[in-house]
């Protein structure tokens, strides 16, 4: 329960963005109340990165984010960079390593990042009210936040309660609901960084559950070279999670199973070794079960020497542009993030403050800025929190 009833700012949501914003604003001398309906702050941080928190990506720029306004994130990202967050992690003596593609993880545990943020909040004398649902009213330019029987107030309210992904970790539509109640526009929220599901004939691929391969996957204008994984429900793995953010119902997902091979490789293989079968040839690059399923689907069982070049060209083309038609995704229950959210058109990119409601700010995943897989979403949480904290 807060000790006082009046603050400079009340921040709703003690996730990555809310905790960081509270700490920075508190350290600037602001009296901050940080509220969360969950008794435990930073639950997504704790499970992130397989328990090691992929806390940033050293290559993060605005081009790694999706938003109705692709320029919106530039200002905040340039004023608080991955190097700034690394410096903080280093100051706390947290050991880290780069795993792949610029992704930085704790050597130890995600708990260290939560502990660091709580220490930073303590340094900023942030008051907290965890495990309590909040309701918000706006009276005479002041935000009144009710926590059970207690009413607190502040001239600034920061919406940091995230998106809709993973309701069982405490995700709610709170930020969108409050924003809507003030007349702010919401870009339709959709699950992103989420496995896609297959049905019908493509359900055949489900027999490959557990098989993965490095591919180039494409959907919409997203294209990623990473691992794709077949699951009992459809497609997953980093490449698929990445393109899921660009995928819309009805769109195909195109997979190049052999991105390193040059056009004409199948005719060449026929000349080099006419007695080899497609299955054996594919098995040199791809897992056996996948090689078998693909050659079965292509209907090429004979040795390559018996297959006309035209048929080989068609098979090669299909292997490079294999089209899946997902019938959906695994939804918010499995989505790492929510794409969409509070429209950036409503917010100042400098301060994250609403253009029409002075004192109302939104940060982190609640805003229509969504990063790729690989530490980008936390970098947005830190950067947007920093931008907001400078203006509180
Ligand atoms: P976040 O969701 O973290 O916090 C929102 C807070 O608001 C929560 O504490 C919640 O309890 C609270 N809240 C919600 N409704 C409320 C209400 N009505 N009243 C009060 N409080 C309320 N990203 C990345 O960069 N690297 C990674 O390794 C991963 N890994 C990862 C794994 C998994 C399984 C998931 C689900 C997600 C990731 N992410 C990630 C994404 C990353 O976790 C996410 O983008 C950030 O946590 C967003 O930070 P926010 O602070 O905006 O929201």
Boltz pocket constraint, residues with backbone or C-beta under 6 A from the ligand:
constraints:
  - pocket:
      binder: B
      contacts: [[A, 12], [A, 13], [A, 14], [A, 15], [A, 16], [A, 17], [A, 18], [A, 35], [A, 36], [A, 37], [A, 38], [A, 40], [A, 41], [A, 42], [A, 43], [A, 44], [A, 45], [A, 47], [A, 48], [A, 49], [A, 50], [A, 53], [A, 54], [A, 55], [A, 56], [A, 132], [A, 133], [A, 134], [A, 160], [A, 161], [A, 162], [A, 163], [A, 165], [A, 166], [A, 169], [A, 170], [A, 171], [A, 172], [A, 173], [A, 174], [A, 335], [A, 336], [A, 337], [A, 363], [A, 364], [A, 365], [A, 366], [A, 372], [A, 374], [A, 375], [A, 376], [A, 377], [A, 378], [A, 379], [A, 381]]
      max_distance: 6.0
